[in-house]
């Protein structure tokens, strides 16, 4: 019914901790998860899986979009001019 998910903070541009992650996720994507700080597990967040499957799928899509939007950008080496 619950799962704790570890945040790899070094993979994000502008997320400083689990509190920041959960608040921004709620503000930007309207997905509510609990910060690990509530369970003495900093830099984790808790997901509840008791919603209907369609709701869970939508929430997962929103979380994926959020994570991609906040991910560190890596230089596109394929666009480098070889000359």
C-alpha positions as CSV (number, residue, x, y, z in Angstrom):
1,X,0.0,0.0,0.0
2,X,3.0,2.4,0.6
3,X,6.4,2.7,-0.9
4,X,9.3,5.0,0.1
5,X,11.2,6.4,-2.9
6,X,14.7,7.7,-2.6
7,X,15.5,11.0,-4.2
8,X,18.8,11.3,-6.0
9,X,19.2,15.0,-5.4
10,X,22.3,15.3,-7.5
11,X,20.2,14.5,-10.5
12,X,18.0,17.6,-10.1
13,X,18.8,21.2,-11.1
14,X,16.7,23.0,-8.4
15,X,15.5,20.5,-5.8
16,X,17.3,20.8,-2.5
17,X,15.6,18.2,-0.3
18,X,12.5,16.0,0.1
19,X,10.4,18.9,1.4
20,X,11.3,21.0,-1.6
21,X,10.5,18.1,-4.0
22,X,7.1,17.3,-2.5
23,X,6.0,21.0,-2.4
24,X,7.1,21.7,-6.0
25,X,5.5,18.5,-7.2
26,X,2.2,19.5,-5.5
27,X,2.4,23.1,-6.8
28,X,3.3,22.2,-10.4
29,X,1.7,18.8,-11.1
30,X,-1.0,18.6,-8.4
31,X,0.4,15.3,-7.1
32,X,0.5,14.9,-3.3
33,X,3.2,12.7,-1.8
34,X,4.6,12.8,1.7
35,X,8.1,13.9,2.3
36,X,10.4,11.4,4.0
37,X,11.1,14.0,6.6
38,X,7.7,13.0,8.1
39,X,9.1,9.5,8.7
40,X,12.6,10.4,9.8
41,X,13.8,9.4,6.2
42,X,15.2,12.5,4.7
43,X,15.5,12.6,0.9
44,X,12.8,10.0,0.4
45,X,9.1,10.5,-0.3
46,X,6.2,8.2,0.4
47,X,3.7,7.1,-2.3
48,X,0.3,5.5,-1.5
49,X,-1.0,3.0,-3.9
50,X,-4.6,2.6,-2.9
51,X,-6.1,4.8,-5.6
52,X,-7.7,3.4,-8.7
53,X,-5.3,2.4,-11.4
54,X,-6.2,5.2,-13.8
55,X,-5.5,7.7,-11.0
56,X,-2.1,6.1,-10.3
57,X,-1.2,6.1,-14.0
58,X,-2.0,9.8,-14.3
59,X,0.0,10.5,-11.1
60,X,3.0,8.6,-12.4
61,X,2.8,10.5,-15.8
62,X,2.8,13.8,-13.9
63,X,5.7,12.7,-11.6
64,X,7.7,11.7,-14.7
65,X,7.0,15.0,-16.4
66,X,8.0,16.9,-13.2
67,X,11.3,14.9,-12.8
68,X,12.2,15.5,-16.5
69,X,11.4,19.3,-16.1
70,X,13.7,19.5,-13.0
71,X,16.5,17.1,-14.2
72,X,20.0,18.4,-14.6
73,X,20.7,19.3,-18.2
74,X,23.6,17.5,-19.8
75,X,25.4,19.0,-22.7
76,X,24.4,17.5,-26.1
77,X,27.7,16.2,-27.3
78,X,26.2,15.0,-30.6
79,X,25.6,18.7,-31.5
80,X,29.3,19.6,-31.1
81,X,30.9,20.8,-34.3
82,X,33.7,18.4,-35.2
83,X,35.9,21.0,-37.0
